[in-house]
Amino acid sequence: MDTVKKVVTLEKLVTGLGRARKSGKKIVFTNGCFDILHVGHVRYLAAARLEGDLLVVGLNSDASVRTIKSDKRPVVPQDQRAEVLASLICVDYVVVFDAPDPATLIEALAPDVLVKGADWAEVDIVGGDFVKSRGGKVVRVSLVPAASTSEIIEKIIENYCR
């Protein structure tokens, strides 16, 4: 699928997922900022995709990232982050959302599987109860040690800015 066609509005995504469900596809959802894409992100997304037939990534908008991270983030603008994510073969759709958390998005998409990093306790995973109440499951994926955007930014600052 063309990378540009993988970045969709919520309305188009809901319609597309409805067709996919009718054909028996299992929908997987995850979300995040994905500010500076690194090996941890790639392994995480590949593992998420293995949980079903279609992987939808909810991407925090620039405004949302500023709210949950800091006013200095994101480093990479949302359109570029979305395009990079969409270029990954394991990602089927990317949808940008403005809220600090994906609760409303998860309820609109009603995925069969919700995936988050193992750094999240299952009880703290936003949307987990909703997905499970519909017969779905929540999957926690192990993180890659020493692979985080914050650590990458800190290393750049330490090595090149001081």
C-alpha positions in Angstrom: 0.0 0.0 0.0 1.2 3.5 -0.8 2.6 5.2 2.3 0.4 8.3 1.8 -2.7 6.1 1.7 -1.7 4.6 5.0 -2.0 7.9 6.9 -5.8 8.3 7.3 -8.5 10.3 9.0 -10.5 8.7 11.8 -13.6 8.6 9.6 -11.8 6.8 6.7 -10.2 4.4 9.2 -13.5 3.5 10.9 -15.0 2.7 7.4 -11.9 0.7 6.3 -11.8 -1.3 9.5 -15.5 -2.1 9.2 -14.8 -3.7 5.8 -11.8 -5.5 7.2 -13.8 -6.9 10.2 -16.5 -8.2 7.8 -13.8 -10.2 6.0 -12.6 -11.7 9.3 -9.5 -9.6 9.9 -8.2 -9.1 13.5 -7.5 -5.5 14.2 -4.5 -4.5 16.4 -4.1 -1.0 17.8 -1.2 0.7 19.5 -0.3 4.3 20.0 2.6 6.6 20.9 4.6 9.7 20.0 7.3 7.9 17.9 9.3 11.1 17.9 12.7 9.8 16.8 12.1 6.4 15.4 14.6 3.8 16.8 15.2 0.1 17.0 12.9 -0.1 20.1 10.0 1.3 18.1 10.6 -0.9 15.1 10.8 -4.1 17.2 7.8 -3.1 19.2 5.7 -2.3 16.1 6.8 -5.6 14.4 5.7 -7.5 17.6 2.4 -5.7 17.7 1.7 -6.6 14.1 2.1 -10.3 14.8 -0.9 -10.1 17.1 -3.4 -9.8 14.3 -4.0 -9.0 10.6 -3.9 -5.2 10.6 -1.9 -2.9 12.7 -3.3 0.6 13.4 -1.0 3.1 15.0 -2.5 6.1 16.8 0.1 8.9 16.6 0.0 11.7 19.1 -0.2 15.0 17.4 2.4 17.7 18.0 0.1 19.5 20.4 -0.6 16.2 22.3 3.2 15.4 22.5 3.8 18.9 24.0 1.1 18.2 26.6 2.5 14.9 27.7 6.2 15.3 27.2 7.4 19.0 27.2 7.2 22.1 25.2 10.5 21.1 23.5 9.0 18.0 22.0 8.3 16.6 19.5 11.6 17.0 17.7 10.1 15.7 14.5 6.7 17.2 13.2 3.7 15.0 13.2 3.4 14.8 9.4 7.0 13.5 9.1 6.5 11.1 12.0 3.3 9.8 10.4 5.1 9.3 7.0 8.0 7.4 8.6 5.6 5.1 10.5 3.5 4.5 7.4 6.7 3.5 5.5 7.1 0.5 7.8 5.8 -2.7 6.3 4.4 -3.9 9.6 2.2 -0.8 9.9 -1.1 -0.8 8.0 -2.6 2.5 9.1 -1.6 5.6 11.0 -4.1 8.0 12.5 -3.1 11.2 14.2 -5.0 12.2 17.4 -4.9 15.3 19.6 -5.9 14.0 23.0 -3.3 13.3 25.7 -4.5 9.7 25.7 -6.1 7.5 23.1 -9.3 6.5 25.0 -11.7 8.1 22.6 -9.8 6.8 19.6 -9.7 3.2 21.0 -13.5 3.3 21.6 -14.1 4.6 18.0 -11.9 1.9 16.5 -12.8 -1.0 18.8 -9.7 -3.0 18.1 -9.5 -6.7 18.9 -6.0 -6.4 20.4 -4.5 -3.4 22.2 -0.7 -3.4 22.5 1.5 -1.3 24.8 5.0 -1.5 26.1 5.8 -3.7 29.1 6.7 -0.6 31.0 3.0 -0.1 31.4 1.1 -2.1 34.0 -1.9 -3.7 32.4 -4.3 -2.0 34.8 -2.8 1.4 33.7 -3.2 0.8 29.9 -5.8 3.3 28.6 -8.5 1.5 26.8 -7.6 -1.9 28.1 -10.8 -2.4 30.0 -12.9 -1.4 27.0 -11.0 -3.8 24.6 -11.4 -6.7 27.1 -15.1 -5.9 27.7 -15.6 -6.6 24.0 -13.8 -9.9 24.1 -10.4 -8.6 23.0 -7.1 -8.8 24.7 -4.3 -6.5 25.9 -0.7 -7.4 25.0 2.4 -6.0 26.7 5.5 -6.0 24.6 9.0 -6.2 26.1 11.1 -3.1 25.6 14.5 -3.0 24.0 17.0 -2.0 26.7 18.7 1.4 26.3 16.5 2.3 23.3 14.4 5.3 24.0 13.9 8.7 22.4 14.6 10.5 25.6 17.9 8.6 26.0 18.8 9.4 22.4 18.1 13.1 22.9 20.1 13.2 26.1 23.1 11.4 24.4 23.0 14.0 21.6 23.0 16.9 24.2 25.8 15.3 26.2 28.0 14.5 23.2 27.4 17.5 20.9 26.0 20.4 22.9 28.1 20.7 26.0 
